[in-house]
Amino acid sequence: MSNLSSARGSGRTAYNSRLHLAAVISVITGAALLAAAAFLLSYTGVHEIALAAGVSPSLAKLYPVLLDAALVIACVAALALRGAPWLMRGYAALSIVILLAALAVGEAMHSAGISLPRRPTAAALAAIPWALFLVGFGLGLSVFRYQQKMRASATADDQSAEPESVSGRTAEIPALGQRDDRPALWDADRHAPHRGVVRAERQAASPAQDPGASEPGLTSGSEHLHGTGHRHRPGDNRDGNN
């Protein structure tokens, strides 16, 4: 029964993951198609506004490209800054709103046939490239700072986790000169030959002892023989013969 339930749970998880992947692909594809359609539809209006402000035809073609490229950069930065501080996320969101509003207002005014003042429009168009560069540079710097911060925090977590594992392993090894009373789990295979060599060197360095002196029974017996006079002496034969 448990195997059947686990199989059902794994199948449901795989189905949900496939469904989530399909949804993400559909959203990305739809957003890309909408962006391409908006670029094509707004190109003519921005181009004609630039021409009406006195911009040369060769340079007027770049303004729609600049605005759409800045919008793409802002959208990508907003996706990359997920989880970042609110100031970075707010900057990306505000950039998207301003760019969309500028494109929408320009296209609406062009479609309605509203003519813009020549000099103010020319001044605004002259400042737009530098403003877009400032927006793109700020978004790129925000993404770079956030990625560097995340990389530094990940490195700090790895370094803090590594000493704990090393200390856990070294705690199992006895210190130098400390006797290990644990069962033969750590030093039975490594230090048994070394201990045998040390024991043999100690026995070779110690002076030779009398086997009889090391046994208490033999020592007491020899003293008893000295006390009772049963030890063989050279003068005993003469006394007996006499």
N, C-alpha and C positions, 0 to 999 in steps of 0.2 A: 504493500500500500504506500509506504514511504517512497519507494522507487518511482511509483507512478506519479505521486504528487510532485516529486522533484523534477521528473521529466516534463510534467505540465508547466511547472514554474520556469524551467529553462526555455521551453518553447515559447511561453508568453513573453519572456524577457527578450528573446531573439526577435520575435514579431514586433515588439515595441521599439527595439533599436532600429529595425529596418524601416518602420513607419516614421520614426523621428528623422532618420537620414533622408528619406524621400521628401518629407516636409521641408527640411532645410534646403535641399536641392531645388525644390519648387519655388521657395521664397527667393533664393538667390537668383534663379533664372528669371523669375517675374520682375524682380527689382532691376536686373540688368536690362531687360527689354523696355521697361518703363523709362529708365534713364536714357537709353538710346532714342526712344521716341520723343522724350522731352527735349533732348539735344537737337534733334532734327527740326522739331516744330519751333523752337525758340531761336534757331540760328538766324533765320531771315530777319526777325524783329530786331535783335541786337546788332546785326550787321547794318541794317538801314539806319538805326539810331546813331551808330558811329559815323556813317556817311553823312548824315544830316548835321552832325557836329563839326564837320570839316576834316575828318580823318581820311587819309588816303585809302583808296580801295584795297591796296595790298596789305595795309596794316589793319583795316577794318575787319578783315577776315579772322584776325587773331583774337578779337575780343570774345566772341562766343566760346572759342576753345579755352581761353583763360578762365572764364567763369565756370565752365563745366569741369575743367580739371581741378579747380579749387574746391568745387562741390564734392567731387570724388575723393579728394584728399581728406576733406572734413568727415565724410562718411566712414572711410577706412580708419581714421584716427578715433572716431567715436567707438567703433568696434574694438580697436586695440586697447582702449582705455577703460574697458569694463573692469570694475573692482578698484579703479584708481580713486584718489581723493576727489571730492565733489568739485573742487575748483577746476581740475583738468577736464572732468567730464562736462562741466558746465560750459567751459570754453569751447569744447568741440560742438556741443549742442547749439550754442549761440552762433557759432560760425555757420552751421548748416542752416539755421533759421534765417540769418541775414542774407546769405547767398540765394536761398530759395525765394525770399521776399524780393530781392533785387531783380532776379530773372522774371518772376511773375509780374511785378509791377511794370517792368519794361515791355514785356510782351503784351500786357493788357493795354497799355497806353498806345502802343503801336497798332494794335488791332482796332482800337477805338478811334484812331486817326488824330490823336491829340499831339500837337507839335510842341516840342520842348524848346526852351530858350537856347539859343545857339552857344553863347559864351559860357553860361553855367554848365551846360552839358559837355562842352569841350574841356572845361576844367575838371569836371568829374571823371571823364574818360581818361584824362592824362594822369589822374591820381589812382585810378583803378588798378593798373598793373603792380604798382608798389604796395598798395593795400593788400592785394591778393598774395604777393610774395611774403608780406609780414604775417598774414594769416597762416599760410602754408608752413613757414619757418617755425612759428609758435606751436603749431600742432605737431610738427616733427620733433621739436625739442621736448614737448610734453611726453610723447610716446617714448623717446629715448630715455628720459629720466625715469619714467615708470618701469620700463624694462630693466634698467640698471638697478633700480631699487629691488625689484623682484629677484633678480639674479643674486644680489648681495644677501638678501634674506634667506634664499635657498642655500647659499654657501655657508652662512652662519649656522643654519640648522644642521647641515651635514657635519660641520666641525664640532658642534655641541653634542651630537649623537655619537661621534667617533670615540672621544675619551671615555664615555660611559661603557662602551663595549670593550675597550682595551683594559679599563680598570676591572671589569667583570672577569676578564680572562686572567689578569695578573693576580687577582685575589685567590685563585686556585693554586698558584705556585708558591711554595713556602719561601720565606726570606732566607738570605744567606746566613748560615750558622744556626738556623733554627731547626729544631728537631721536628720531623714529620711523623706524628703518631697515627696518621690515618692509614687505612688499609692500602695495600699495594695497588693504587689506582694511577699514581702519577710517576713514582720513582722506582717501581719494581724492575722495569725493563731497562731504564737508563742508568740507574745508579747501583744496581746490584753488582755488576762487574767491577765498578770503581771501589765499592766497599770491600770486595774480596781482595783487591790489590792492596788497599790500605791495611787490611788486617794481616796480610802476608808480610808486608814491610815492617809492621810493628813487631810481629813474632820474630823476624830475622834480626831486628835491632835489639831485642831484649836479650840479656845474658842467659846462658844455659843453666838450668837448675837441676839439682839432684832429684831424680824421681822419688827417691825415698823420703826426701825432706818435704815434698809437697803433700804427702799423705800423713795425717796426724797419727794414724794407728802405728805406722812404721816408726815414727819418731819416738813415740812413747815406749814402743817395744825395745828400741835400742837403749833408751835411758833405763829401762827395767833391767836389761842385761848388764849394764854398767853398775847398777845398784846391787844386784844379787851376786856379782862376781863370777858369772858363768862365761865371761869373755876369756878367750884363750890368751895366755900370757907366756913369755919365754921361761920364766922361773918356775912354772907349775910342775914341769917334769922333774926338775932337780929336787923340789920339795917332796914330791911323791916317791922318788927313788930312794931318798934319804930316809 
